[in-house]
Amino acid sequence: MRTRTLRFGLYADEQGLAWARRLVEEAVGCRSARIVRETVGHTVFMGEMTTAYAYDFLVEQWAWEHPGESSGAREPVELCVQLECSLKTWRAIRKTVIRDLCPEGMAPHLCRVPWTVT
C-alpha cells in the first residue's frame, strides 16, 4: 500500500471543519485504508500561497449564497489527509467524501461548507 493524499479547500468554522473531518473518517473507516496524517493549513503549494488567496472564491460563494449574513468565524483552510491505501480505495474514498460534502449533486442548493477538491 502507498501513501496517498486527499486535499480539500474549505471555507469553514470549527464546526464545519469538524463535520468535513468526520466525513473523511467515515469514508475511510468502511474501507481497507488508514489515515496516516491529517493537517489543516493556512497555506497551500508547499507554503507558497495562502489559503485566503487560493480559496478566495469560496468566500465569494458564501457571500453570494448567504447575502447579508455574517460569515462568523469561517476562514479558508486546506484539509489535507494522507491515507495508506490502494489507488482504487483512494478513488472510492475521494468520491464518497465529495458526494457527502455535496449530497444534493448539481441541483441548485446552499453548501453547508463551501469547498473544492484539489
Residue pairs with C-beta under 8 A, 6 or more apart in sequence:
1 84
1 85
1 86
2 84
2 85
2 86
2 87
3 36
3 82
3 83
3 84
4 82
4 83
4 84
4 85
4 87
4 90
5 80
5 81
5 82
5 83
6 24
6 79
6 80
6 81
6 83
6 90
6 93
6 94
6 97
6 117
7 78
7 79
7 80
7 81
7 117
7 118
8 20
8 78
8 79
8 97
8 101
8 115
8 116
8 117
8 118
9 44
9 51
9 54
9 55
9 58
9 76
9 77
9 78
9 115
9 116
9 117
9 118
10 16
10 17
10 20
10 55
10 58
10 76
10 77
10 78
10 79
10 113
10 114
10 115
11 55
11 58
11 59
11 61
11 62
11 71
11 74
11 75
11 76
11 113
11 114
11 115
12 19
12 20
12 74
12 75
12 77
12 113
13 72
13 73
13 74
13 75
14 73
16 74
16 112
16 113
17 40
17 77
17 79
17 113
19 112
19 113
20 79
20 101
20 113
20 115
21 38
21 79
23 97
23 100
23 101
24 35
24 38
24 79
24 81
24 93
24 97
25 35
26 100
27 93
27 96
27 97
27 100
28 34
28 35
28 81
28 83
28 85
28 93
31 85
31 89
31 92
31 93
32 85
32 86
32 89
33 83
33 84
33 85
33 89
33 90
33 93
34 83
34 84
34 85
35 81
35 82
35 83
36 82
36 83
36 84
37 80
37 81
37 82
38 79
38 80
38 81
38 82
39 79
39 80
40 77
40 78
40 79
40 80
41 51
41 77
41 78
41 80
42 50
42 51
42 52
42 75
42 77
42 78
43 49
43 50
43 51
43 78
44 50
44 51
44 54
44 78
44 118
45 54
51 75
51 76
51 77
51 78
52 59
52 75
52 76
54 76
54 78
55 76
55 77
55 78
55 116
56 76
57 116
58 76
58 114
58 115
58 116
59 71
59 74
59 76
59 114
61 111
61 114
62 71
62 74
62 114
63 71
65 110
65 111
65 114
66 110
78 118
83 89
83 90
83 93
85 93
94 117
98 117
101 111
101 113
101 115
102 111
102 115
